[in-house]
Amino acid sequence: MLPGLFAADFRLQDHPWLIVIGALIFLVGIFFLVVFFSFIRLWIQSLLTGAKISIPNLIGMKLRNVDYAMIVRQKIALVQAGVKVTTEELEAHYLARGNVPKTATAVIAAHKAGMDLPWKTAAAIDLAGRDVLDAVKTSVNPKVIDCPDPTKGRQTLDGVCKDGIQLRAKARVTVRTKLERLVGGATEETIIARVGEGIVKAIGEANRYTEVLANPNMISQAVLRNSLDSQTAFEIVSVDVAEVDVGENIGAQLQERQAATDLRVAQAAAEQRRAAAVAREQEMRALVEENRAKLVLAEAEIPLAIAQAFREGRLGVLDYYQLRNLQADTEMRSSLANVGGDRTSNPAR
Protein backbone atom coordinates (compact mmCIF):
# COMPACT_ATOMS: atom_id res chain seq x y z
CA MET A 1 0.00 0.00 0.00
CA LEU A 2 2.75 2.47 0.84
CA PRO A 3 4.39 2.25 -2.56
CA GLY A 4 0.97 2.98 -4.15
CA LEU A 5 0.48 6.04 -1.96
CA PHE A 6 3.89 7.38 -2.77
CA ALA A 7 3.12 6.80 -6.41
CA ALA A 8 -0.11 8.86 -6.13
CA ASP A 9 1.73 11.61 -4.25
CA PHE A 10 4.26 11.65 -6.95
CA ARG A 11 1.61 12.07 -9.61
CA LEU A 12 0.10 15.17 -7.81
CA GLN A 13 3.48 16.76 -7.67
CA ASP A 14 3.74 16.23 -11.39
CA HIS A 15 0.44 18.15 -11.87
CA PRO A 16 0.45 21.29 -9.56
CA TRP A 17 -2.46 22.91 -11.38
CA LEU A 18 -4.71 20.28 -9.83
CA ILE A 19 -3.78 21.62 -6.38
CA VAL A 20 -4.60 25.16 -7.48
CA ILE A 21 -7.96 24.13 -8.87
CA GLY A 22 -8.77 22.26 -5.70
CA ALA A 23 -7.90 25.28 -3.60
CA LEU A 24 -10.06 27.53 -5.75
CA ILE A 25 -12.96 25.09 -5.52
CA PHE A 26 -12.55 25.03 -1.76
CA LEU A 27 -12.53 28.85 -1.50
CA VAL A 28 -15.54 29.19 -3.79
CA GLY A 29 -17.38 26.65 -1.70
CA ILE A 30 -16.63 28.56 1.49
CA PHE A 31 -17.74 31.81 -0.20
CA PHE A 32 -21.00 30.31 -1.33
CA LEU A 33 -21.61 28.91 2.13
CA VAL A 34 -21.06 32.37 3.66
CA VAL A 35 -23.32 34.00 1.07
CA PHE A 36 -25.91 31.30 1.55
CA PHE A 37 -26.10 31.70 5.29
CA SER A 38 -25.89 35.53 5.08
CA PHE A 39 -28.42 36.29 2.36
CA ILE A 40 -30.58 33.21 1.95
CA ARG A 41 -33.10 34.27 4.60
CA LEU A 42 -33.57 37.77 3.12
CA TRP A 43 -33.69 36.36 -0.39
CA ILE A 44 -36.37 33.84 0.57
CA GLN A 45 -38.41 36.62 2.26
CA SER A 46 -38.19 38.84 -0.81
CA LEU A 47 -39.05 35.89 -3.06
CA LEU A 48 -42.12 34.92 -1.07
CA THR A 49 -43.43 38.52 -0.76
CA GLY A 50 -42.82 39.50 -4.38
CA ALA A 51 -40.10 42.04 -3.61
CA LYS A 52 -37.86 40.41 -6.20
CA ILE A 53 -34.47 41.22 -4.75
CA SER A 54 -31.87 38.78 -6.04
CA ILE A 55 -28.81 37.55 -4.23
CA PRO A 56 -26.48 39.49 -6.59
CA ASN A 57 -28.38 42.65 -5.62
CA LEU A 58 -27.88 41.82 -1.97
CA ILE A 59 -24.17 41.22 -2.54
CA GLY A 60 -23.87 44.50 -4.45
CA MET A 61 -25.56 46.41 -1.62
CA LYS A 62 -23.22 44.75 0.85
CA LEU A 63 -20.21 45.83 -1.18
CA ARG A 64 -21.60 49.39 -1.47
CA ASN A 65 -21.95 49.55 2.32
CA VAL A 66 -25.73 49.75 2.20
CA ASP A 67 -27.94 48.43 4.98
CA TYR A 68 -29.36 45.71 2.76
CA ALA A 69 -31.49 44.15 5.52
CA MET A 70 -33.32 47.45 6.04
CA ILE A 71 -33.73 47.93 2.29
CA VAL A 72 -35.26 44.46 1.98
CA ARG A 73 -37.69 45.09 4.83
CA GLN A 74 -38.80 48.44 3.41
CA LYS A 75 -39.14 47.03 -0.10
CA ILE A 76 -41.31 44.22 1.25
CA ALA A 77 -43.50 46.70 3.15
CA LEU A 78 -43.93 48.89 0.06
CA VAL A 79 -44.75 45.97 -2.20
CA GLN A 80 -47.22 44.52 0.27
CA ALA A 81 -48.91 47.96 0.48
CA GLY A 82 -49.24 48.09 -3.30
CA VAL A 83 -46.65 50.83 -3.91
CA LYS A 84 -44.45 50.45 -6.97
CA VAL A 85 -40.84 51.32 -6.20
CA THR A 86 -37.55 49.82 -7.38
CA THR A 87 -34.69 48.59 -5.25
CA GLU A 88 -32.38 51.07 -6.96
CA GLU A 89 -34.58 54.00 -5.81
CA LEU A 90 -34.49 52.79 -2.21
CA GLU A 91 -30.74 52.31 -2.37
CA ALA A 92 -30.20 55.73 -4.00
CA HIS A 93 -32.20 57.45 -1.27
CA TYR A 94 -30.18 55.65 1.40
CA LEU A 95 -26.87 56.64 -0.22
CA ALA A 96 -28.14 60.26 -0.39
CA ARG A 97 -28.41 60.13 3.45
CA GLY A 98 -32.19 60.06 3.36
CA ASN A 99 -34.42 58.44 5.96
CA VAL A 100 -35.67 55.43 4.05
CA PRO A 101 -37.94 53.95 6.79
CA LYS A 102 -39.74 57.24 7.44
CA THR A 103 -40.09 57.97 3.73
CA ALA A 104 -41.46 54.49 3.08
CA THR A 105 -43.92 54.83 5.96
CA ALA A 106 -45.10 58.20 4.58
CA VAL A 107 -45.60 56.79 1.08
CA ILE A 108 -47.55 53.82 2.46
CA ALA A 109 -49.72 56.09 4.63
CA ALA A 110 -50.46 58.38 1.68
CA HIS A 111 -51.29 55.39 -0.53
CA LYS A 112 -53.67 53.96 2.06
CA ALA A 113 -55.33 57.38 2.42
CA GLY A 114 -55.94 57.55 -1.33
CA MET A 115 -53.42 60.33 -1.99
CA ASP A 116 -50.95 60.37 -4.84
CA LEU A 117 -47.45 60.57 -3.36
CA PRO A 118 -44.79 59.10 -5.69
CA TRP A 119 -41.58 57.85 -4.17
CA LYS A 120 -39.54 60.55 -5.95
CA THR A 121 -41.67 63.31 -4.43
CA ALA A 122 -41.47 61.79 -0.95
CA ALA A 123 -37.70 61.35 -1.28
CA ALA A 124 -37.32 64.98 -2.40
CA ILE A 125 -39.36 66.19 0.58
CA ASP A 126 -37.24 64.13 2.96
CA LEU A 127 -33.95 65.31 1.46
CA ALA A 128 -35.17 68.92 1.63
CA GLY A 129 -35.26 68.63 5.41
CA ARG A 130 -39.03 68.44 5.81
CA ASP A 131 -40.74 65.80 7.92
CA VAL A 132 -42.50 63.88 5.17
CA LEU A 133 -44.40 61.65 7.58
CA ASP A 134 -45.72 64.65 9.52
CA ALA A 135 -46.68 66.27 6.20
CA VAL A 136 -48.74 63.22 5.25
CA LYS A 137 -50.38 63.19 8.68
CA THR A 138 -51.23 66.88 8.34
CA SER A 139 -52.67 66.24 4.90
CA VAL A 140 -54.85 63.43 6.23
CA ASN A 141 -55.68 65.12 9.53
CA PRO A 142 -55.69 68.94 9.06
CA LYS A 143 -53.79 70.99 11.62
CA VAL A 144 -55.06 74.02 13.53
CA ILE A 145 -52.77 77.07 13.72
CA ASP A 146 -53.32 79.94 16.16
CA CYS A 147 -53.21 83.40 14.60
CA PRO A 148 -51.34 85.24 15.94
CA ASP A 149 -48.82 82.75 17.28
CA PRO A 150 -48.84 83.20 21.09
CA THR A 151 -45.25 81.97 21.31
CA LYS A 152 -44.11 85.09 19.40
CA GLY A 153 -45.28 87.39 22.21
CA ARG A 154 -48.32 88.89 20.49
CA GLN A 155 -51.71 87.78 21.79
CA THR A 156 -54.19 89.57 19.49
CA LEU A 157 -54.50 91.11 16.04
CA ASP A 158 -55.41 94.79 16.38
CA GLY A 159 -57.39 96.63 13.70
CA VAL A 160 -59.24 99.94 13.61
CA CYS A 161 -62.67 100.35 12.01
CA LYS A 162 -63.62 103.42 10.02
CA ASP A 163 -65.40 104.89 13.06
CA GLY A 164 -62.09 104.90 14.96
CA ILE A 165 -62.83 102.02 17.36
CA GLN A 166 -60.09 99.45 17.81
CA LEU A 167 -60.93 95.73 17.68
CA ARG A 168 -58.69 92.95 18.95
CA ALA A 169 -59.22 89.57 17.32
CA LYS A 170 -57.92 86.02 17.63
CA ALA A 171 -58.34 83.42 14.90
CA ARG A 172 -57.68 79.74 14.33
CA VAL A 173 -56.65 78.62 10.88
CA THR A 174 -57.20 75.02 9.79
CA VAL A 175 -54.68 73.98 7.14
CA ARG A 176 -53.97 70.85 5.16
CA THR A 177 -50.61 70.03 3.61
CA LYS A 178 -50.26 70.26 -0.17
CA LEU A 179 -47.71 67.51 -0.82
CA GLU A 180 -46.93 68.71 -4.34
CA ARG A 181 -46.01 72.18 -2.98
CA LEU A 182 -44.14 71.05 0.11
CA VAL A 183 -40.78 71.50 -1.62
CA GLY A 184 -40.33 75.21 -2.30
CA GLY A 185 -43.62 76.29 -0.73
CA ALA A 186 -43.91 78.82 2.09
CA THR A 187 -44.22 77.57 5.67
CA GLU A 188 -46.65 78.15 8.55
CA GLU A 189 -45.14 81.54 9.37
CA THR A 190 -46.25 82.83 5.97
CA ILE A 191 -49.79 81.53 6.52
CA ILE A 192 -49.97 83.24 9.92
CA ALA A 193 -48.64 86.52 8.49
CA ARG A 194 -51.05 86.52 5.55
CA VAL A 195 -54.09 85.63 7.66
CA GLY A 196 -53.16 88.32 10.17
CA GLU A 197 -52.87 90.87 7.39
CA GLY A 198 -56.25 89.80 5.99
CA ILE A 199 -57.97 90.08 9.39
CA VAL A 200 -56.57 93.57 10.02
CA LYS A 201 -57.64 94.62 6.51
CA ALA A 202 -61.16 93.21 7.01
CA ILE A 203 -61.55 95.10 10.30
CA GLY A 204 -60.30 98.31 8.68
CA GLU A 205 -62.89 98.02 5.89
CA ALA A 206 -65.82 97.84 8.37
CA ASN A 207 -67.77 101.09 8.72
CA ARG A 208 -68.66 100.51 12.39
CA TYR A 209 -67.27 98.19 15.00
CA THR A 210 -70.76 96.95 15.84
CA GLU A 211 -70.97 95.36 12.38
CA VAL A 212 -67.95 93.18 13.14
CA LEU A 213 -69.21 92.27 16.60
CA ALA A 214 -72.60 91.33 15.17
CA ASN A 215 -71.13 89.22 12.35
CA PRO A 216 -67.54 88.03 12.96
CA ASN A 217 -67.96 85.68 10.01
CA MET A 218 -67.44 88.65 7.69
CA ILE A 219 -63.78 88.58 8.67
CA SER A 220 -63.44 84.90 7.77
CA GLN A 221 -65.16 85.39 4.42
CA ALA A 222 -62.97 88.38 3.57
CA VAL A 223 -59.81 86.41 4.41
CA LEU A 224 -60.81 83.33 2.40
CA ARG A 225 -61.64 85.43 -0.67
CA ASN A 226 -58.03 86.63 -0.92
CA SER A 227 -56.50 83.16 -1.68
CA LEU A 228 -53.88 83.56 1.00
CA ASP A 229 -52.59 79.99 0.59
CA SER A 230 -51.14 80.55 -2.88
CA GLN A 231 -47.46 79.59 -3.27
CA THR A 232 -47.48 77.96 0.16
CA ALA A 233 -47.13 74.36 1.30
CA PHE A 234 -50.59 74.41 2.85
CA GLU A 235 -54.21 74.70 1.81
CA ILE A 236 -56.42 76.81 4.07
CA VAL A 237 -59.49 74.76 4.96
CA SER A 238 -61.17 77.35 7.19
CA VAL A 239 -60.50 80.54 9.15
CA ASP A 240 -62.48 80.75 12.39
CA VAL A 241 -62.55 83.95 14.45
CA ALA A 242 -62.30 82.68 18.01
CA GLU A 243 -62.53 86.03 19.84
CA VAL A 244 -63.23 89.70 19.13
CA ASP A 245 -62.79 92.34 21.84
CA VAL A 246 -63.34 96.10 21.74
CA GLY A 247 -60.16 98.04 22.36
CA GLU A 248 -59.50 101.75 22.62
CA ASN A 249 -61.15 104.63 20.78
CA ILE A 250 -58.22 105.35 18.51
CA GLY A 251 -60.14 107.95 16.51
CA ALA A 252 -60.94 110.03 19.60
CA GLN A 253 -57.36 109.77 20.81
CA LEU A 254 -56.07 110.95 17.46
CA GLN A 255 -58.51 113.87 17.42
CA GLU A 256 -57.47 114.79 20.95
CA ARG A 257 -53.83 114.70 20.00
CA GLN A 258 -54.55 116.75 16.90
CA ALA A 259 -56.43 119.34 18.96
CA ALA A 260 -53.54 119.53 21.43
CA THR A 261 -51.13 119.94 18.53
CA ASP A 262 -53.29 122.69 16.99
CA LEU A 263 -53.43 124.45 20.38
CA ARG A 264 -49.66 124.38 20.70
CA VAL A 265 -49.34 125.70 17.16
CA ALA A 266 -51.80 128.53 17.90
CA GLN A 267 -50.01 129.39 21.14
CA ALA A 268 -46.70 129.47 19.32
CA ALA A 269 -48.17 131.75 16.65
CA ALA A 270 -49.68 134.06 19.31
CA GLU A 271 -46.40 134.17 21.18
CA GLN A 272 -44.67 135.02 17.95
CA ARG A 273 -47.11 137.88 17.29
CA ARG A 274 -46.72 139.14 20.89
CA ALA A 275 -42.95 139.10 20.57
CA ALA A 276 -43.25 140.99 17.31
CA ALA A 277 -45.52 143.57 18.97
CA VAL A 278 -43.11 144.01 21.89
CA ALA A 279 -40.25 144.44 19.49
CA ARG A 280 -42.27 146.99 17.50
CA GLU A 281 -43.10 148.88 20.69
CA GLN A 282 -39.44 149.04 21.63
CA GLU A 283 -38.64 150.29 18.15
CA MET A 284 -41.29 153.04 18.49
CA ARG A 285 -39.95 154.09 21.88
CA ALA A 286 -36.46 154.30 20.48
CA LEU A 287 -37.81 156.35 17.58
CA VAL A 288 -39.60 158.74 20.02
CA GLU A 289 -36.42 159.19 22.03
CA GLU A 290 -34.54 159.82 18.83
CA ASN A 291 -37.06 162.49 17.78
CA ARG A 292 -36.89 164.08 21.24
CA ALA A 293 -33.15 164.28 20.95
CA LYS A 294 -33.55 165.93 17.57
CA LEU A 295 -36.06 168.40 19.15
CA VAL A 296 -33.64 169.25 21.94
CA LEU A 297 -30.94 169.87 19.38
CA ALA A 298 -33.29 172.06 17.38
CA GLU A 299 -34.30 174.06 20.48
CA ALA A 300 -30.65 174.52 21.37
CA GLU A 301 -30.16 176.27 18.04
CA ILE A 302 -32.86 178.91 18.79
CA PRO A 303 -30.65 181.16 21.05
CA LEU A 304 -27.91 180.93 18.49
CA ALA A 305 -30.32 182.01 15.78
CA ILE A 306 -31.54 184.94 17.95
CA ALA A 307 -27.96 186.06 18.65
CA GLN A 308 -27.18 185.84 14.96
CA ALA A 309 -30.28 187.98 14.21
CA PHE A 310 -29.07 190.60 16.79
CA ARG A 311 -25.69 190.74 15.16
CA GLU A 312 -27.12 191.13 11.71
CA GLY A 313 -29.65 193.79 12.82
CA ARG A 314 -32.69 191.76 11.81
CA LEU A 315 -34.01 191.61 15.42
CA GLY A 316 -34.31 194.57 17.81
CA VAL A 317 -34.48 194.70 21.59
CA LEU A 318 -38.19 195.46 21.55
CA ASP A 319 -38.83 192.50 19.30
CA TYR A 320 -36.82 190.33 21.63
CA TYR A 321 -38.83 191.39 24.71
CA GLN A 322 -42.09 190.86 22.88
CA LEU A 323 -40.90 187.33 22.05
CA ARG A 324 -40.01 186.73 25.69
CA ASN A 325 -43.41 188.05 26.84
CA LEU A 326 -45.09 185.76 24.34
CA GLN A 327 -43.12 182.79 25.68
CA ALA A 328 -43.93 183.70 29.29
CA ASP A 329 -47.61 184.09 28.47
CA THR A 330 -47.60 180.71 26.73
CA GLU A 331 -45.90 179.00 29.67
CA MET A 332 -48.42 180.59 32.10
CA ARG A 333 -51.33 179.38 30.02
CA SER A 334 -49.82 175.90 29.92
CA SER A 335 -49.34 175.94 33.69
CA LEU A 336 -52.93 177.04 34.28
CA ALA A 337 -54.16 174.38 31.89
CA ASN A 338 -52.24 171.69 33.75
CA VAL A 339 -53.52 172.88 37.17
CA GLY A 340 -57.10 172.86 35.96
CA GLY A 341 -56.71 169.44 34.48
CA ASP A 342 -55.35 168.06 37.77
CA ARG A 343 -58.30 169.53 39.74
CA THR A 344 -60.80 168.12 37.31
CA SER A 345 -59.26 164.72 37.41
CA ASN A 346 -58.99 164.76 41.23
CA PRO A 347 -61.86 166.84 42.82
CA ALA A 348 -60.74 165.95 46.34
CA ARG A 349 -57.75 168.25 45.90
Backbone hydrogen bonds, N-H to C=O, Kabsch-Sander energy under -0.5 kcal/mol:
donor,donor_aa,acceptor,acceptor_aa,energy
5,L,1,M,-2.1
6,F,2,L,-2.7
7,A,3,P,-1.8
8,A,4,G,-2.2
9,D,5,L,-2.9
10,F,6,F,-2.2
11,R,7,A,-1.6
12,L,8,A,-1.9
13,Q,9,D,-1.9
14,D,10,F,-1.2
15,H,11,R,-0.7
15,H,12,L,-0.7
18,L,15,H,-1.2
19,I,16,P,-0.8
20,V,16,P,-1.6
21,I,17,W,-2.4
22,G,18,L,-2.0
23,A,19,I,-2.2
24,L,20,V,-2.5
25,I,21,I,-2.6
26,F,22,G,-2.1
27,L,23,A,-2.5
28,V,24,L,-2.8
29,G,25,I,-2.1
30,I,26,F,-2.2
31,F,27,L,-2.6
32,F,28,V,-2.8
33,L,29,G,-2.1
34,V,30,I,-2.4
35,V,31,F,-2.9
36,F,32,F,-2.6
37,F,33,L,-2.5
38,S,34,V,-1.8
39,F,35,V,-2.8
40,I,36,F,-1.8
43,W,39,F,-2.8
44,I,40,I,-2.4
45,Q,41,R,-2.1
46,S,42,L,-2.6
47,L,43,W,-2.2
48,L,44,I,-2.6
49,T,45,Q,-1.9
50,G,46,S,-0.8
51,A,46,S,-1.7
52,K,46,S,-1.3
54,S,52,K,-0.6
58,L,54,S,-1.9
59,I,55,I,-2.7
60,G,56,P,-2.6
61,M,57,N,-2.4
62,K,58,L,-2.1
63,L,59,I,-2.4
64,R,60,G,-1.9
65,N,62,K,-1.2
66,V,61,M,-2.8
68,Y,66,V,-2.2
71,I,67,D,-2.1
72,V,68,Y,-2.5
73,R,69,A,-2.1
74,Q,70,M,-2.6
75,K,71,I,-2.5
76,I,72,V,-2.4
77,A,73,R,-2.1
78,L,74,Q,-2.4
79,V,75,K,-2.5
80,Q,76,I,-2.7
81,A,77,A,-1.5
82,G,78,L,-0.5
82,G,79,V,-1.2
83,V,78,L,-2.8
85,V,83,V,-0.7
90,L,86,T,-1.6
91,E,87,T,-2.6
92,A,88,E,-2.7
93,H,89,E,-2.1
94,Y,90,L,-1.9
95,L,91,E,-2.6
96,A,92,A,-1.5
97,R,94,Y,-1.7
98,G,93,H,-2.4
100,V,98,G,-1.1
103,T,99,N,-2.3
104,A,100,V,-2.9
105,T,101,P,-2.4
106,A,102,K,-2.3
107,V,103,T,-2.4
108,I,104,A,-2.4
109,A,105,T,-2.5
110,A,106,A,-2.5
111,H,107,V,-2.3
112,K,108,I,-2.5
113,A,109,A,-1.7
114,G,111,H,-1.1
115,M,110,A,-2.8
117,L,115,M,-0.9
122,A,118,P,-2.3
123,A,119,W,-2.9
124,A,120,K,-2.2
125,I,121,T,-2.3
126,D,122,A,-2.3
127,L,123,A,-2.6
128,A,124,A,-1.5
129,G,126,D,-1.3
130,R,125,I,-1.7
132,V,130,R,-1.2
135,A,131,D,-2.1
136,V,132,V,-2.0
137,K,133,L,-2.2
138,T,134,D,-2.5
139,S,135,A,-1.9
140,V,136,V,-2.2
141,N,137,K,-3.7
143,K,175,V,-2.2
145,I,173,V,-3.3
147,C,171,A,-2.8
152,K,149,D,-1.7
153,G,150,P,-1.3
154,R,149,D,-0.6
157,L,169,A,-2.8
158,D,156,T,-0.6
159,G,157,L,-0.5
159,G,167,L,-2.6
161,C,165,I,-2.4
162,K,206,A,-2.5
164,G,161,C,-1.7
166,Q,248,E,-2.7
167,L,159,G,-3.3
168,R,245,D,-3.2
169,A,157,L,-2.6
169,A,167,L,-0.5
170,K,243,E,-2.2
171,A,147,C,-2.7
172,R,240,D,-2.8
173,V,145,I,-3.1
174,T,172,R,-0.5
174,T,238,S,-2.5
175,V,143,K,-3.0
175,V,173,V,-0.6
176,R,235,E,-2.1
178,K,233,A,-2.5
179,L,177,T,-0.8
181,R,178,K,-1.5
182,L,179,L,-1.0
184,G,182,L,-0.8
185,G,181,R,-0.8
186,A,231,Q,-1.6
190,T,187,T,-0.7
191,I,187,T,-1.3
192,I,188,E,-2.7
193,A,189,E,-2.3
194,R,190,T,-2.6
195,V,191,I,-2.7
196,G,192,I,-2.4
197,E,193,A,-2.2
198,G,194,R,-2.4
199,I,195,V,-2.4
200,V,196,G,-2.3
201,K,197,E,-2.2
202,A,198,G,-2.4
203,I,199,I,-2.3
204,G,200,V,-2.1
205,E,201,K,-1.4
206,A,202,A,-0.5
206,A,203,I,-1.1
211,E,208,R,-1.0
212,V,208,R,-0.8
213,L,209,Y,-2.1
214,A,210,T,-2.2
215,N,211,E,-1.5
218,M,215,N,-1.6
219,I,216,P,-1.5
220,S,216,P,-0.9
221,Q,217,N,-2.5
222,A,218,M,-1.9
223,V,219,I,-2.2
224,L,220,S,-2.5
225,R,221,Q,-1.6
226,N,223,V,-1.1
227,S,224,L,-1.1
230,S,227,S,-1.2
232,T,229,D,-1.3
233,A,186,A,-2.5
235,E,176,R,-3.0
237,V,174,T,-3.2
237,V,235,E,-0.6
238,S,174,T,-1.3
240,D,172,R,-2.6
241,V,239,V,-0.5
242,A,170,K,-1.6
242,A,240,D,-0.8
243,E,170,K,-1.6
245,D,168,R,-3.0
247,G,166,Q,-3.8
250,I,164,G,-1.0
250,I,248,E,-1.5
251,G,164,G,-2.1
253,Q,249,N,-2.1
254,L,250,I,-2.5
255,Q,251,G,-2.3
256,E,252,A,-2.7
257,R,253,Q,-2.5
258,Q,254,L,-2.4
259,A,255,Q,-2.7
260,A,256,E,-2.5
261,T,257,R,-2.2
262,D,258,Q,-2.8
263,L,259,A,-2.5
264,R,260,A,-2.2
265,V,261,T,-2.2
266,A,262,D,-2.7
267,Q,263,L,-2.9
268,A,264,R,-2.3
269,A,265,V,-2.3
270,A,266,A,-2.9
271,E,267,Q,-2.7
272,Q,268,A,-2.0
273,R,269,A,-2.4
274,R,270,A,-2.8
275,A,271,E,-2.5
276,A,272,Q,-2.1
277,A,273,R,-2.5
278,V,274,R,-2.8
279,A,275,A,-2.4
280,R,276,A,-2.4
281,E,277,A,-2.7
282,Q,278,V,-2.4
283,E,279,A,-2.1
284,M,280,R,-2.4
285,R,281,E,-2.7
286,A,282,Q,-2.3
287,L,283,E,-2.0
288,V,284,M,-2.8
289,E,285,R,-2.6
290,E,286,A,-1.9
291,N,287,L,-2.4
292,R,288,V,-2.8
293,A,289,E,-2.3
294,K,290,E,-1.9
295,L,291,N,-2.4
296,V,292,R,-2.8
297,L,293,A,-2.2
298,A,294,K,-2.2
299,E,295,L,-3.0
300,A,296,V,-2.1
301,E,297,L,-0.7
301,E,298,A,-0.8
302,I,299,E,-1.2
304,L,300,A,-0.5
305,A,301,E,-2.1
306,I,302,I,-2.6
307,A,303,P,-2.7
308,Q,304,L,-2.2
309,A,305,A,-2.1
310,F,306,I,-2.3
311,R,307,A,-2.4
312,E,308,Q,-1.7
313,G,309,A,-0.7
313,G,310,F,-0.8
314,R,309,A,-2.0
315,L,309,A,-1.0
320,Y,316,G,-1.8
321,Y,317,V,-2.5
322,Q,318,L,-2.4
323,L,319,D,-2.0
324,R,320,Y,-2.1
325,N,321,Y,-2.9
326,L,322,Q,-2.3
327,Q,323,L,-2.1
328,A,324,R,-2.8
329,D,325,N,-2.8
330,T,326,L,-2.1
331,E,327,Q,-2.5
332,M,328,A,-2.3
333,R,329,D,-2.4
334,S,330,T,-2.1
335,S,331,E,-2.3
336,L,332,M,-2.9
337,A,333,R,-2.4
338,N,334,S,-2.0
339,V,335,S,-2.4
340,G,336,L,-2.5
341,G,337,A,-1.8
342,D,338,N,-2.0
343,R,339,V,-2.0
344,T,340,G,-2.1
345,S,341,G,-2.1
346,N,342,D,-1.5
349,R,346,N,-1.5
